[in-house]
Amino acid sequence: MAIENNQVVSIEYELKVGGNIIDGNVGQEALTYTAGTQQIIPGLESRVANLSVGESAIVVVPAAEAYGEYSDDATQVIPRTELAGIEEDIVVGMRLNGSGPDGEPVEVVVREVGDTEVTIDFNHPLAGEELTFAVKVLSIK
């Protein structure tokens, strides 16, 4: 039985990238979402849609159906002075919270730190990655 839009689905999952477990909720509170409302990545939702309660599957989601391909155009070089208050503590790999063009919250990653400039990356941390989920449907309401 296929999951239909607006049904509330609860799943248990383990997420691997490159063979390494990076997230999951096995043995914890279920991830609950409403089908068809874009609450989870499209590639996972479309692959879970044909599962039934109690059914498990290994689901592979390509980058294009997850967080998108990595884009070199999504980086920006800014003056260090724009990071007033933390400019001395900036290190490569640091995650910073900021605002997007429409004022929405965004998380960026510091890619390069120079004497006067910092390169920040607006790509999602999982952009360009194929995601492998071990997923089990716990309930459909």
TAWO-V91810 format. One line per field, one symbol per residue. ss: DSSP state (A for helix, B for strand, O for the rest). psi: psi as a letter, one per 20 degrees, with the letter a starting at -180 (. if undefined). A space follows every 50 residues. Layout:
# TAWO-V91810
ss = ???
psi = ???
This chain:
# TAWO-V91810
ss = OOOOOOOBBBBBBBBBBOOBBBBBOOOOOOBBBBOOOOOOOAAAAAAAOO OOOOOBBBBBBOAAAOOOOOOAAABBBBBAAAAOOOOOOOOOOOBBBBBO OOOOBBBBBBBBBOOOBBBBBOOOOOOOOOBBBBBBBBBBO
psi = pqpqqjqpppqprppqpkippirrkpjapqppropjjkhrqhhgghhhhj qrpiqqqpppoqghjejrqpohikqppqqhiilphjhijpqpiqpqpapa hjiqpqpqpphqoahiqppqpiqqhjpipppopoqpohqp.
